[in-house]
């Protein structure tokens, strides 16, 4: 699988890290089709920060689930690292998601029985990284996120802002090309929200990643390089 991912990287267009075309997603509800995504698409470029906005229920999280390889679209194409992911097996999708994509959710989703350091180490351990190497990189990421002093603490011993900062560090564990964030500051008070968002912007730009983030906050959206909108199920 490592060889496959290496070959995918070689075929990737240098600037475009994700390409989405005519994406559609339909669910069945009460025996009737519910069309959440109805088409449209976008390109995401390396080093670019893009906001995804739209009314509640418009399909923003559904789109993020599809491009993050957590769900399959009903139709359309998604290219990551220059490869059409709809033709991938589940194993290949899992490996590509682990190695190329980082996730930050509205709630931190840290594992309560593990310390902050261990939570950040886990994605690297899953990728086969030596535990000592993983621990060293995890500490570096926690320092970058300004929560190194909480490395030995369980999530329940940390504030909401500290938990979300640890979640940001975890999302960067495997040095992804793409960071996907679904309302990453939505569960925080205004002061912590600004702090965490500034951290995200700083780390994404410093590491030359691409970030696609969902938000209802137009002040945050205005900080993006550009905005993608979902309206009536169409991604524009």
TIFIKE-258136 format. One record per residue (C-alpha): residue number from 1; x, y, z; residue in one letter. Coordinates in nm, 4 decimals. Layout:
REM TIFIKE-258136
<NUM,<X,Y,Z>,'A'>
...
REM end
This chain:
REM TIFIKE-258136
<1,<0.0000,0.0000,0.0000>,'X'>
<2,<0.2895,0.2371,0.0705>,'X'>
<3,<0.4053,0.1888,-0.2889>,'X'>
<4,<0.0554,0.2624,-0.4180>,'X'>
<5,<0.0329,0.5862,-0.2189>,'X'>
<6,<0.3804,0.6840,-0.3343>,'X'>
<7,<0.2788,0.6340,-0.6958>,'X'>
<8,<-0.0373,0.8361,-0.6384>,'X'>
<9,<0.1698,1.1260,-0.5123>,'X'>
<10,<0.3735,1.1212,-0.8316>,'X'>
<11,<0.0617,1.1510,-1.0507>,'X'>
<12,<-0.0826,1.4386,-0.8502>,'X'>
<13,<-0.1085,1.7757,-1.0212>,'X'>
<14,<0.1398,1.9897,-0.8228>,'X'>
<15,<-0.1149,2.2567,-0.7308>,'X'>
<16,<-0.4457,2.0689,-0.7009>,'X'>
<17,<-0.4725,1.8290,-0.4046>,'X'>
<18,<-0.8447,1.7565,-0.4400>,'X'>
<19,<-1.0818,1.7781,-0.7346>,'X'>
<20,<-1.4592,1.7253,-0.7030>,'X'>
<21,<-1.6950,1.7084,-1.0006>,'X'>
<22,<-2.0761,1.6719,-1.0293>,'X'>
<23,<-2.1035,1.5282,-0.6786>,'X'>
<24,<-2.4393,1.3847,-0.5753>,'X'>
<25,<-2.5597,1.2138,-0.2609>,'X'>
<26,<-2.9057,1.0649,-0.2137>,'X'>
<27,<-3.0466,0.9025,0.0999>,'X'>
<28,<-3.3637,0.6988,0.1282>,'X'>
<29,<-3.6084,0.8276,0.3901>,'X'>
<30,<-3.9417,0.6568,0.4408>,'X'>
<31,<-3.8985,0.4795,0.1096>,'X'>
<32,<-3.8505,0.8103,-0.0719>,'X'>
<33,<-3.5233,0.9484,-0.2136>,'X'>
<34,<-3.3800,1.2500,-0.0333>,'X'>
<35,<-3.1390,1.4358,-0.2616>,'X'>
<36,<-2.8873,1.6142,-0.0357>,'X'>
<37,<-2.6148,1.6896,-0.2904>,'X'>
<38,<-2.7332,1.7560,-0.6448>,'X'>
<39,<-2.4153,1.8380,-0.8360>,'X'>
<40,<-2.1404,2.0927,-0.8763>,'X'>
<41,<-1.7830,2.0737,-0.7573>,'X'>
<42,<-1.4564,2.2509,-0.6889>,'X'>
<43,<-1.0773,2.2199,-0.6865>,'X'>
<44,<-0.8759,2.2561,-0.3676>,'X'>
<45,<-0.5213,2.3853,-0.4119>,'X'>
<46,<-0.2134,2.3239,-0.2011>,'X'>
<47,<-0.1679,2.5970,0.0589>,'X'>
<48,<-0.5240,2.7235,0.0111>,'X'>
<49,<-0.7794,2.7836,0.2873>,'X'>
<50,<-1.1403,2.7520,0.1696>,'X'>
<51,<-1.4605,2.8101,0.3666>,'X'>
<52,<-1.7685,2.5955,0.2970>,'X'>
<53,<-2.0897,2.7797,0.3786>,'X'>
<54,<-2.4624,2.7299,0.3302>,'X'>
<55,<-2.7900,2.7098,0.5224>,'X'>
<56,<-2.8387,2.4457,0.7908>,'X'>
<57,<-2.9292,2.1146,0.6301>,'X'>
<58,<-2.7849,2.2137,0.2929>,'X'>
<59,<-2.5375,1.9240,0.2866>,'X'>
<60,<-2.2139,2.0787,0.4106>,'X'>
<61,<-2.1285,1.7965,0.6509>,'X'>
<62,<-2.2409,1.5386,0.3932>,'X'>
<63,<-1.9995,1.6879,0.1404>,'X'>
<64,<-1.7195,1.6811,0.3956>,'X'>
<65,<-1.7946,1.3151,0.4747>,'X'>
<66,<-1.7746,1.2284,0.1048>,'X'>
<67,<-1.4538,1.4153,0.0220>,'X'>
<68,<-1.3013,1.2854,0.3471>,'X'>
<69,<-1.3655,0.9271,0.2287>,'X'>
<70,<-1.5921,0.8522,0.5243>,'X'>
<71,<-1.8898,0.8038,0.2925>,'X'>
<72,<-1.9349,0.7381,-0.0782>,'X'>
<73,<-2.1235,0.9798,-0.3028>,'X'>
<74,<-2.4133,0.8425,-0.5063>,'X'>
<75,<-2.2596,0.9860,-0.8240>,'X'>
<76,<-1.9804,1.2141,-0.9391>,'X'>
<77,<-1.6049,1.1998,-0.9030>,'X'>
<78,<-1.3519,1.2840,-0.6330>,'X'>
<79,<-0.9801,1.2889,-0.7099>,'X'>
<80,<-0.7286,1.2949,-0.4261>,'X'>
<81,<-0.3590,1.2782,-0.5030>,'X'>
<82,<-0.4663,1.2622,-0.8673>,'X'>
<83,<-0.6517,0.9339,-0.8228>,'X'>
<84,<-1.0275,0.8660,-0.8600>,'X'>
<85,<-1.1200,0.7425,-0.5141>,'X'>
<86,<-1.4595,0.6032,-0.6157>,'X'>
<87,<-1.2765,0.3074,-0.7701>,'X'>
<88,<-1.0802,0.2313,-0.4540>,'X'>
<89,<-1.1415,-0.0604,-0.2212>,'X'>
<90,<-1.2280,0.0198,0.1401>,'X'>
<91,<-0.8745,-0.0731,0.2446>,'X'>
<92,<-0.7234,0.1695,-0.0048>,'X'>
<93,<-0.9655,0.4444,0.1005>,'X'>
<94,<-0.8733,0.3890,0.4646>,'X'>
<95,<-0.5006,0.4093,0.3911>,'X'>
<96,<-0.5375,0.7190,0.1751>,'X'>
<97,<-0.7570,0.8887,0.4358>,'X'>
<98,<-0.5045,0.8096,0.7101>,'X'>
<99,<-0.2035,0.9343,0.5143>,'X'>
<100,<-0.3421,1.2287,0.3167>,'X'>
<101,<-0.6322,1.3751,0.5175>,'X'>
<102,<-0.6609,1.5214,0.8663>,'X'>
<103,<-0.9932,1.5872,1.0404>,'X'>
<104,<-1.1021,1.8408,1.3002>,'X'>
<105,<-1.4615,1.8107,1.4227>,'X'>
<106,<-1.6895,2.0464,1.6141>,'X'>
<107,<-1.6283,1.8379,1.9249>,'X'>
<108,<-1.2784,1.7163,1.9924>,'X'>
<109,<-1.3589,1.3412,1.9815>,'X'>
<110,<-1.0495,1.2611,2.1875>,'X'>
<111,<-1.0358,0.9147,2.3431>,'X'>
<112,<-1.1131,0.9634,2.7113>,'X'>
<113,<-0.8930,0.6767,2.8358>,'X'>
<114,<-0.5776,0.8124,2.6733>,'X'>
<115,<-0.3628,1.1135,2.7556>,'X'>
<116,<-0.3271,1.4091,2.5214>,'X'>
<117,<0.0116,1.2745,2.4098>,'X'>
<118,<-0.1298,0.9278,2.3436>,'X'>
<119,<-0.4263,1.0695,2.1492>,'X'>
<120,<-0.1872,1.2475,1.9137>,'X'>
<121,<0.0369,0.9411,1.8864>,'X'>
<122,<-0.2447,0.7021,1.7887>,'X'>
<123,<-0.2779,0.8003,1.4184>,'X'>
<124,<0.0974,0.7599,1.3762>,'X'>
<125,<0.0985,0.4237,1.5518>,'X'>
<126,<-0.1818,0.3115,1.3182>,'X'>
<127,<0.0425,0.4090,1.0267>,'X'>
<128,<0.3241,0.1911,1.1614>,'X'>
<129,<0.5440,0.4673,1.3038>,'X'>
<130,<0.7821,0.3593,1.5810>,'X'>
<131,<0.6462,0.4541,1.9248>,'X'>
<132,<0.9499,0.6657,2.0200>,'X'>
<133,<0.9324,0.8559,1.6912>,'X'>
<134,<0.5560,0.8995,1.7329>,'X'>
<135,<0.5974,1.0298,2.0884>,'X'>
<136,<0.8609,1.2820,1.9791>,'X'>
<137,<0.6467,1.4141,1.6928>,'X'>
<138,<0.3365,1.4205,1.9141>,'X'>
<139,<0.5180,1.6392,2.1681>,'X'>
<140,<0.6330,1.8701,1.8887>,'X'>
<141,<0.2737,1.9054,1.7688>,'X'>
<142,<0.1427,1.9657,2.1200>,'X'>
<143,<0.4031,2.2396,2.1629>,'X'>
<144,<0.2954,2.3962,1.8336>,'X'>
<145,<-0.0638,2.3866,1.9601>,'X'>
<146,<0.0407,2.5397,2.2954>,'X'>
<147,<-0.0787,2.2425,2.5010>,'X'>
<148,<0.2478,2.0584,2.5673>,'X'>
<149,<0.1963,2.1231,2.9395>,'X'>
<150,<-0.1131,1.9004,2.9151>,'X'>
<151,<0.0629,1.6069,2.7484>,'X'>
<152,<0.0094,1.3708,3.0430>,'X'>
<153,<-0.3489,1.4815,3.1125>,'X'>
<154,<-0.6649,1.2958,3.0174>,'X'>
<155,<-0.9188,1.4901,2.8058>,'X'>
<156,<-1.1520,1.5222,3.1052>,'X'>
<157,<-0.8787,1.7116,3.2914>,'X'>
<158,<-0.8478,1.9735,3.0168>,'X'>
<159,<-1.0530,2.2790,2.9226>,'X'>
<160,<-1.2623,2.2842,2.6049>,'X'>
<161,<-1.0064,2.5020,2.4290>,'X'>
<162,<-0.7212,2.2718,2.5315>,'X'>
<163,<-0.9128,1.9670,2.4125>,'X'>
<164,<-0.9755,2.1244,2.0728>,'X'>
<165,<-0.6111,2.2320,2.0420>,'X'>
<166,<-0.5104,1.8720,2.1132>,'X'>
<167,<-0.7560,1.7599,1.8443>,'X'>
<168,<-0.5872,1.9976,1.5983>,'X'>
<169,<-0.2486,1.8470,1.6876>,'X'>
<170,<-0.3912,1.4977,1.6337>,'X'>
<171,<-0.5264,1.5973,1.2908>,'X'>
<172,<-0.1728,1.6906,1.1843>,'X'>
<173,<-0.0112,1.3744,1.3215>,'X'>
<174,<0.0527,1.2089,0.9846>,'X'>
<175,<0.1443,1.5343,0.8090>,'X'>
<176,<-0.1613,1.5342,0.5774>,'X'>
<177,<-0.1897,1.7280,0.2532>,'X'>
<178,<-0.5517,1.8178,0.3284>,'X'>
<179,<-0.7191,1.9297,0.6507>,'X'>
<180,<-1.0983,1.9030,0.6719>,'X'>
<181,<-1.2689,2.0873,0.9570>,'X'>
<182,<-1.6417,2.0716,1.0391>,'X'>
<183,<-1.7379,2.3728,1.2517>,'X'>
<184,<-1.4012,2.3431,1.4327>,'X'>
<185,<-1.4827,2.6222,1.6803>,'X'>
<186,<-1.8580,2.5645,1.7055>,'X'>
<187,<-1.8491,2.4188,2.0585>,'X'>
<188,<-1.6188,2.6856,2.2055>,'X'>
<189,<-1.6824,3.0198,2.3702>,'X'>
<190,<-1.5877,3.3246,2.1576>,'X'>
<191,<-1.2432,3.3774,2.3128>,'X'>
<192,<-1.1366,3.0136,2.2719>,'X'>
<193,<-1.2959,3.0011,1.9248>,'X'>
<194,<-1.0764,3.2838,1.7989>,'X'>
<195,<-0.7668,3.1281,1.9565>,'X'>
<196,<-0.8257,2.7835,1.8046>,'X'>
<197,<-0.9079,2.9253,1.4613>,'X'>
<198,<-0.5913,3.1356,1.4619>,'X'>
<199,<-0.3975,2.8197,1.5497>,'X'>
<200,<-0.5555,2.6354,1.2552>,'X'>
<201,<-0.4717,2.9146,1.0112>,'X'>
<202,<-0.1150,2.9360,1.1371>,'X'>
<203,<-0.0440,2.5620,1.1225>,'X'>
<204,<-0.2086,2.5146,0.7824>,'X'>
<205,<-0.0151,2.7990,0.6247>,'X'>
<206,<0.3100,2.7034,0.7955>,'X'>
<207,<0.2851,2.3449,0.6715>,'X'>
<208,<0.1580,2.4439,0.3241>,'X'>
<209,<-0.1505,2.2247,0.3567>,'X'>
<210,<-0.4920,2.2836,0.2036>,'X'>
<211,<-0.7860,2.3344,0.4395>,'X'>
<212,<-1.1576,2.3078,0.3694>,'X'>
<213,<-1.3676,2.4130,0.6679>,'X'>
<214,<-1.7407,2.4282,0.7325>,'X'>
<215,<-1.8664,2.7306,0.9210>,'X'>
<216,<-2.1804,2.9335,0.9886>,'X'>
<217,<-1.9662,3.2229,1.1127>,'X'>
<218,<-1.9167,3.4665,0.8258>,'X'>
<219,<-1.6409,3.6404,1.0206>,'X'>
<220,<-1.4418,3.3162,1.0068>,'X'>
<221,<-1.5384,3.2575,0.6445>,'X'>
<222,<-1.4024,3.6010,0.5557>,'X'>
<223,<-1.0585,3.4864,0.6725>,'X'>
<224,<-1.0480,3.2177,0.4025>,'X'>
<225,<-0.8821,3.2641,0.0645>,'X'>
<226,<-1.2185,3.1935,-0.0986>,'X'>
<227,<-1.5625,3.0535,-0.0232>,'X'>
<228,<-1.7576,2.7567,-0.1595>,'X'>
<229,<-2.1356,2.7671,-0.1192>,'X'>
<230,<-2.3961,2.4904,-0.1130>,'X'>
<231,<-2.7409,2.6112,-0.2153>,'X'>
<232,<-3.0314,2.3860,-0.3136>,'X'>
<233,<-2.7874,2.0941,-0.3055>,'X'>
<234,<-2.5535,2.2467,-0.5657>,'X'>
<235,<-2.1887,2.2991,-0.4748>,'X'>
<236,<-2.0678,2.6287,-0.6199>,'X'>
REM end
